[in-house]
């Protein structure tokens, strides 16, 4: 065992990169053999991969060259053992079990809701397949993501009231496009790729959440936090073609690596968050609070930490630069939000409108007409109520995360999508796991799951619950 450790530690980094390249080439060759390959144009360069044999030859050549130059133990010999050890880790087992135990039932709820209740207006406004189960992932904003994946970004008009896909950030559709091209490049493949990216990102996010929560509370509570966030009423988006899974992964991973003073990794995940959602850039605020916290009191850490905290904002600026190149206006993606009725209004105005409606129409009429708003409003109240206890038990940066993710979207859209935004607020679920008595845990999971099933029935039958 000691010999193996010494041998692994003596392998040069460039040799490990060659090992990884060889494995990637072999994996792409397998995908081409199974799904037929792809053709892709990048700028003026045309890439065509339709046969697995050249890739296999390159993989073999790289592996041989690596073994000749550095005859230490190759990575492909270690992969099976490493995968086996990873699968036995508590965080990995918990994440896999949670994903299987929550995502599949919610998809089945959506399928049965469509079959038994039908669509809101008698027909689906968007359908790509004759198979209802294949159509399930493509609901509401998923259609915009799929358009970006298949057709790219388009800017057709400077009219801010015309809905355009530039308001959706690129990290998620770019990943879906890459995976979909490997699978064959047809619409079915892109939908499957979207589900694969969402579920894989969600699984990885739960692993990170477990190991981070374990440092904040303990193993048992970390496991419960994972189940709480997966059963939360608005967690249904983690199993759809939405960017919530990828955003949650970027946020939790950035916090974890930041706490561990692994600043390059934290910067990479933070930039991913900034490239995934418009409010991802605001992650820089809680990360900056972490940077000035007592745990990073040494000056040499402080400078690197503050630079790392800027990464989410840099991600947003990169997308703004792309939009500038595409439209001539770096803020076109901001102005485009008004087509979705997202314009700034003070919080007092948002609350006053709801109060006026209830006062004049009555509570029952308000629930009948604005019931979807009520669901999102409860999510906001749930999140804001948790700010103070989260700040006291876990720390100010975690409370700040709740505020920066919750308040700006309300100011620019009222209750629209507020519940979806609240689903990524992992500090709330860590705090709940810490304070909920053990005997009350099943009740919380059951109640959360019941409302998630209700939201799933509304979402998949094209009712605007989000």
PEURKA-V186519 format. One record per residue. RES is the residue in one letter. SS is DSSP state (@ for helix, = for strand, . for the rest). PHI is phi in whole degrees, 0 to 359 (NA if undefined). PSI is psi in radians with two decimals (NA if undefined). Layout:
BEGIN
res->[RES | RES]
ss->[SS | SS]
phi->[PHI | PHI]
psi->[PSI | PSI]
END
This chain:
BEGIN
res->[X | X | X | X | X | X | X | X | X | X | X | X | X | X | X | X | X | X | X | X | X | X | X | X | X | X | X | X | X | X | X | X | X | X | X | X | X | X | X | X | X | X | X | X | X | X | X | X | X | X | X | X | X | X | X | X | X | X | X | X | X | X | X | X | X | X | X | X | X | X | X | X | X | X | X | X | X | X | X | X | X | X | X | X | X | X | X | X | X | X | X | X | X | X | X | X | X | X | X | X | X | X | X | X | X | X | X | X | X | X | X | X | X | X | X | X | X | X | X | X | X | X | X | X | X | X | X | X | X | X | X | X | X | X | X | X | X | X | X | X | X | X | X | X | X | X | X | X | X | X | X | X | X | X | X | X | X | X | X | X | X | X | X | X | X | X | X | X | X | X | X | X | X | X | X | X | X | X | X | X | X | X | X | X | X | X | X | X | X | X | X | X | X | X | X | X | X | X | X | X | X | X | X | X | X | X | X | X | X | X | X | X | X | X | X | X | X | X | X | X | X | X | X | X | X | X | X | X | X | X | X | X | X | X | X | X | X | X | X | X | X | X | X | X | X | X | X | X | X | X | X | X | X | X | X | X | X | X | X | X | X | X | X | X | X | X | X | X | X | X | X | X | X | X | X | X | X | X | X | X | X | X | X | X | X | X | X | X | X | X | X | X | X | X | X | X | X | X | X | X | X | X | X | X | X | X | X | X | X | X | X | X | X | X | X | X | X | X | X | X | X | X | X | X | X | X | X | X | X | X | X | X | X | X | X | X | X | X | X | X | X | X | X | X | X | X | X | X | X | X | X | X | X | X | X | X | X | X | X | X | X | X | X | X | X | X | X | X | X | X | X | X | X | X | X | X | X | X | X | X | X | X | X | X | X | X | X | X | X | X | X | X | X | X | X | X | X | X | X | X | X | X | X | X | X | X | X | X | X | X | X | X | X | X | X | X | X | X | X | X | X | X | X | X | X | X | X | X | X | X | X | X | X | X | X | X | X | X | X | X | X | X | X | X | X | X | X | X | X | X | X | X | X | X | X | X | X | X | X | X | X | X | X | X | X | X]
ss->[. | @ | @ | @ | @ | @ | @ | @ | @ | . | . | . | @ | @ | @ | @ | @ | @ | @ | @ | @ | @ | @ | @ | @ | @ | @ | @ | @ | @ | @ | @ | @ | @ | @ | . | . | = | = | = | = | = | . | . | = | = | = | = | = | . | . | @ | @ | @ | @ | @ | @ | @ | @ | @ | @ | @ | @ | @ | @ | @ | @ | @ | @ | . | . | . | . | . | @ | @ | @ | @ | @ | @ | @ | @ | @ | @ | @ | @ | @ | . | . | @ | @ | @ | @ | @ | @ | @ | @ | @ | @ | @ | @ | @ | @ | @ | @ | @ | @ | @ | @ | @ | @ | @ | @ | @ | @ | @ | @ | . | . | . | . | . | . | . | . | . | . | . | . | . | . | @ | @ | @ | @ | . | . | . | . | . | @ | @ | @ | @ | @ | @ | @ | @ | @ | @ | @ | . | . | . | . | . | . | . | . | . | . | . | . | . | @ | @ | @ | . | . | @ | @ | @ | @ | @ | @ | @ | @ | @ | @ | @ | @ | @ | @ | . | . | . | @ | @ | @ | @ | @ | @ | @ | @ | @ | @ | @ | @ | @ | @ | @ | @ | @ | @ | @ | @ | @ | @ | @ | @ | @ | @ | @ | @ | @ | @ | . | . | @ | @ | @ | @ | @ | @ | @ | @ | @ | @ | @ | @ | @ | . | . | . | @ | @ | @ | @ | @ | . | . | . | . | @ | @ | @ | @ | @ | @ | @ | @ | @ | @ | @ | @ | @ | @ | @ | @ | . | . | . | @ | @ | @ | @ | @ | @ | @ | @ | @ | @ | @ | @ | . | . | . | @ | @ | @ | @ | @ | @ | @ | @ | @ | @ | @ | @ | @ | @ | . | . | @ | @ | @ | . | . | @ | @ | @ | @ | @ | @ | @ | @ | @ | @ | @ | . | @ | @ | @ | @ | @ | @ | @ | @ | @ | @ | @ | @ | @ | @ | @ | @ | @ | . | . | . | . | @ | @ | @ | @ | @ | @ | @ | @ | @ | . | . | . | . | . | . | @ | @ | @ | @ | @ | @ | @ | @ | @ | @ | @ | @ | @ | @ | @ | . | @ | @ | @ | @ | @ | @ | @ | @ | @ | @ | @ | @ | @ | @ | @ | @ | @ | @ | @ | @ | @ | @ | @ | @ | @ | @ | @ | @ | @ | @ | @ | . | . | @ | @ | @ | @ | @ | @ | @ | @ | @ | @ | @ | @ | @ | @ | @ | @ | . | . | . | . | . | . | @ | @ | @ | @ | @ | . | . | . | @ | @ | @ | @ | @ | @ | @ | @ | @ | @ | . | . | @ | @ | @ | @ | @ | @ | @ | @ | @ | @ | @ | @ | @ | @ | @ | @ | @ | @ | @ | @ | @ | @ | @ | . | . | . | . | . | .]
phi->[NA | 298 | 296 | 298 | 297 | 296 | 295 | 295 | 291 | 272 | 287 | 297 | 296 | 297 | 292 | 296 | 295 | 293 | 302 | 297 | 298 | 298 | 294 | 297 | 299 | 295 | 294 | 295 | 299 | 297 | 296 | 295 | 296 | 279 | 242 | 99 | 83 | 201 | 233 | 215 | 252 | 239 | 59 | 260 | 262 | 256 | 250 | 232 | 231 | 238 | 227 | 281 | 293 | 299 | 295 | 295 | 295 | 295 | 299 | 295 | 296 | 296 | 296 | 293 | 299 | 295 | 292 | 290 | 285 | 218 | 283 | 293 | 303 | 281 | 295 | 296 | 281 | 269 | 305 | 303 | 293 | 294 | 299 | 299 | 290 | 297 | 294 | 269 | 290 | 299 | 292 | 288 | 300 | 296 | 295 | 297 | 299 | 293 | 296 | 295 | 284 | 242 | 288 | 297 | 301 | 292 | 297 | 294 | 300 | 298 | 295 | 291 | 297 | 296 | 291 | 267 | 260 | 81 | 277 | 301 | 249 | 89 | 209 | 282 | 289 | 213 | 220 | 252 | 227 | 279 | 272 | 295 | 292 | 293 | 285 | 306 | 294 | 264 | 231 | 52 | 297 | 300 | 296 | 293 | 298 | 294 | 296 | 296 | 298 | 270 | 240 | 85 | 283 | 230 | 233 | 261 | 204 | 275 | 291 | 289 | 266 | 265 | 290 | 222 | 282 | 290 | 283 | 262 | 287 | 271 | 301 | 294 | 298 | 294 | 297 | 298 | 296 | 298 | 292 | 298 | 294 | 296 | 278 | 135 | 83 | 260 | 304 | 301 | 294 | 292 | 294 | 298 | 295 | 299 | 294 | 297 | 295 | 298 | 289 | 294 | 296 | 294 | 299 | 296 | 297 | 292 | 297 | 297 | 299 | 298 | 290 | 288 | 296 | 298 | 282 | 272 | 233 | 204 | 300 | 298 | 288 | 297 | 297 | 291 | 299 | 298 | 291 | 297 | 292 | 282 | 263 | 308 | 308 | 257 | 284 | 299 | 290 | 289 | 249 | 238 | 279 | 234 | 270 | 301 | 300 | 293 | 294 | 301 | 300 | 299 | 291 | 295 | 295 | 297 | 297 | 299 | 292 | 298 | 299 | 276 | 60 | 262 | 286 | 296 | 295 | 298 | 296 | 297 | 292 | 296 | 295 | 301 | 299 | 293 | 265 | 259 | 219 | 303 | 274 | 296 | 298 | 289 | 300 | 301 | 292 | 296 | 293 | 295 | 294 | 296 | 295 | 260 | 286 | 302 | 293 | 241 | 287 | 289 | 300 | 293 | 280 | 300 | 296 | 296 | 293 | 294 | 296 | 296 | 298 | 283 | 302 | 301 | 295 | 297 | 301 | 297 | 295 | 298 | 292 | 299 | 295 | 297 | 295 | 300 | 296 | 282 | 242 | 86 | 224 | 294 | 254 | 299 | 292 | 286 | 295 | 294 | 296 | 294 | 293 | 260 | 61 | 255 | 230 | 294 | 210 | 301 | 301 | 298 | 292 | 301 | 293 | 298 | 298 | 294 | 296 | 296 | 298 | 297 | 295 | 270 | 261 | 93 | 294 | 296 | 292 | 297 | 293 | 289 | 270 | 249 | 301 | 294 | 297 | 297 | 301 | 289 | 295 | 299 | 297 | 295 | 298 | 300 | 291 | 291 | 296 | 277 | 302 | 295 | 296 | 296 | 298 | 287 | 274 | 251 | 143 | 300 | 302 | 287 | 293 | 297 | 301 | 300 | 292 | 287 | 275 | 269 | 287 | 302 | 298 | 293 | 295 | 249 | 190 | 66 | 276 | 304 | 64 | 297 | 296 | 298 | 297 | 290 | 293 | 265 | 277 | 300 | 300 | 297 | 284 | 294 | 297 | 301 | 299 | 281 | 255 | 286 | 300 | 304 | 288 | 265 | 301 | 302 | 295 | 296 | 298 | 296 | 295 | 303 | 296 | 298 | 289 | 294 | 297 | 299 | 299 | 296 | 298 | 291 | 296 | 283 | 262 | 63 | 257 | 282 | 282 | 280]
psi->[-0.79 | -0.66 | -0.72 | -0.74 | -0.77 | -0.69 | -0.73 | -0.73 | -0.37 | -0.10 | 2.17 | 2.69 | -0.68 | -0.56 | -0.68 | -0.65 | -0.68 | -0.68 | -0.83 | -0.72 | -0.74 | -0.75 | -0.70 | -0.79 | -0.72 | -0.69 | -0.72 | -0.68 | -0.71 | -0.75 | -0.71 | -0.71 | -0.63 | -0.65 | -0.02 | -0.05 | -2.94 | 2.84 | 2.33 | 2.41 | 2.23 | 1.89 | -2.11 | 0.11 | 2.22 | 2.16 | 2.20 | 2.07 | 1.72 | -0.06 | 2.41 | -0.29 | -0.76 | -0.66 | -0.72 | -0.68 | -0.73 | -0.73 | -0.74 | -0.74 | -0.75 | -0.74 | -0.72 | -0.78 | -0.70 | -0.76 | -0.60 | -0.77 | -0.59 | 1.63 | 0.20 | 3.01 | 2.24 | 2.71 | -0.64 | -0.38 | -0.40 | -0.41 | -0.87 | -0.74 | -0.71 | -0.76 | -0.74 | -0.72 | -0.63 | -0.73 | -0.34 | -0.09 | 2.49 | -0.69 | -0.63 | -0.80 | -0.73 | -0.76 | -0.81 | -0.81 | -0.70 | -0.75 | -0.82 | -0.69 | -0.22 | -0.70 | -0.78 | -0.82 | -0.66 | -0.67 | -0.68 | -0.67 | -0.78 | -0.73 | -0.78 | -0.58 | -0.75 | -0.75 | -0.68 | -0.68 | -0.48 | 3.13 | 2.81 | -0.76 | 0.42 | -0.31 | 2.68 | 2.32 | -0.25 | 2.12 | 2.32 | -0.39 | 2.82 | -0.29 | 2.09 | -0.59 | -0.68 | -0.53 | -0.33 | -0.79 | -0.37 | 1.47 | 2.42 | -2.10 | -0.32 | -0.53 | -0.65 | -0.74 | -0.73 | -0.61 | -0.74 | -0.72 | -0.76 | -0.54 | -0.22 | -3.13 | 2.44 | 2.43 | 1.81 | -0.41 | 2.56 | -0.01 | 2.05 | -0.14 | 0.01 | 2.16 | 2.24 | 2.67 | -0.03 | -0.22 | -0.20 | 2.19 | 2.78 | -0.29 | -0.85 | -0.93 | -0.52 | -0.77 | -0.74 | -0.71 | -0.75 | -0.82 | -0.72 | -0.64 | -0.67 | -0.55 | -0.13 | -0.38 | 0.27 | 2.92 | -0.75 | -0.72 | -0.66 | -0.66 | -0.78 | -0.68 | -0.68 | -0.77 | -0.70 | -0.76 | -0.78 | -0.84 | -0.65 | -0.78 | -0.69 | -0.73 | -0.80 | -0.66 | -0.67 | -0.60 | -0.82 | -0.72 | -0.71 | -0.87 | -0.55 | -0.79 | -0.58 | -0.56 | -0.48 | -0.58 | -1.83 | 3.13 | -0.84 | -0.76 | -0.55 | -0.73 | -0.69 | -0.65 | -0.67 | -0.77 | -0.61 | -0.83 | -0.54 | -0.44 | -0.09 | 2.48 | -0.55 | 0.25 | -0.05 | -0.42 | -0.26 | -0.27 | 0.33 | 3.05 | 1.13 | 2.86 | 0.06 | -0.72 | -0.81 | -0.67 | -0.77 | -0.74 | -0.83 | -0.73 | -0.88 | -0.75 | -0.67 | -0.76 | -0.78 | -0.91 | -0.56 | -0.81 | -0.59 | 0.06 | 0.53 | 1.40 | -0.56 | -0.77 | -0.74 | -0.70 | -0.71 | -0.81 | -0.66 | -0.72 | -0.65 | -0.77 | -0.71 | -0.40 | 0.01 | -0.70 | 2.66 | -0.69 | 0.12 | -0.53 | -0.49 | -0.17 | -0.39 | -0.51 | -0.98 | -0.56 | -0.65 | -0.63 | -0.63 | -0.65 | -0.54 | 0.18 | 2.78 | -0.48 | -0.29 | 0.82 | -0.41 | 2.37 | -0.64 | -0.48 | -0.62 | -0.79 | -0.83 | -0.66 | -0.74 | -0.65 | -0.71 | -0.68 | -0.42 | -0.20 | -0.77 | -0.69 | -0.63 | -0.68 | -0.78 | -0.71 | -0.62 | -0.75 | -0.68 | -0.65 | -0.71 | -0.76 | -0.63 | -0.78 | -0.64 | -0.68 | -0.29 | 0.03 | 1.93 | -0.29 | 0.29 | -0.58 | -0.49 | -0.85 | -0.52 | -0.31 | -0.44 | -0.40 | -0.34 | 0.37 | 0.58 | 1.63 | 2.65 | 2.36 | 2.45 | 2.67 | -0.61 | -0.61 | -0.73 | -0.84 | -0.71 | -0.68 | -0.78 | -0.73 | -0.73 | -0.69 | -0.85 | -0.70 | -0.69 | -0.57 | -0.36 | 2.74 | -0.73 | -0.71 | -0.65 | -0.75 | -0.59 | -0.69 | -0.74 | 0.52 | -0.59 | -0.65 | -0.62 | -0.74 | -0.78 | -0.60 | -0.72 | -0.66 | -0.70 | -0.80 | -0.70 | -0.77 | -0.81 | -0.57 | -0.50 | -0.18 | -0.89 | -0.90 | -0.59 | -0.75 | -0.67 | -0.74 | -0.64 | -0.68 | 2.71 | -0.73 | -0.61 | -0.63 | -0.68 | -0.63 | -0.74 | -0.76 | -0.78 | -0.42 | -0.50 | -0.86 | -0.81 | -0.77 | -0.57 | -0.72 | -0.42 | 0.20 | 0.16 | -2.40 | -0.05 | 2.11 | 0.24 | -0.68 | -0.71 | -0.74 | -0.63 | -0.33 | -0.37 | 0.08 | 1.30 | -0.52 | -0.52 | -0.72 | -0.54 | -0.76 | -0.80 | -0.77 | -0.50 | -0.55 | -0.35 | 2.19 | 2.61 | -0.69 | -0.29 | -0.12 | -0.81 | -0.62 | -0.73 | -0.80 | -0.77 | -0.78 | -0.82 | -0.82 | -0.66 | -0.79 | -0.53 | -0.67 | -0.70 | -0.84 | -0.66 | -0.73 | -0.70 | -0.79 | -0.83 | -0.27 | 0.32 | 0.70 | 2.37 | 1.14 | -0.30 | NA]
END
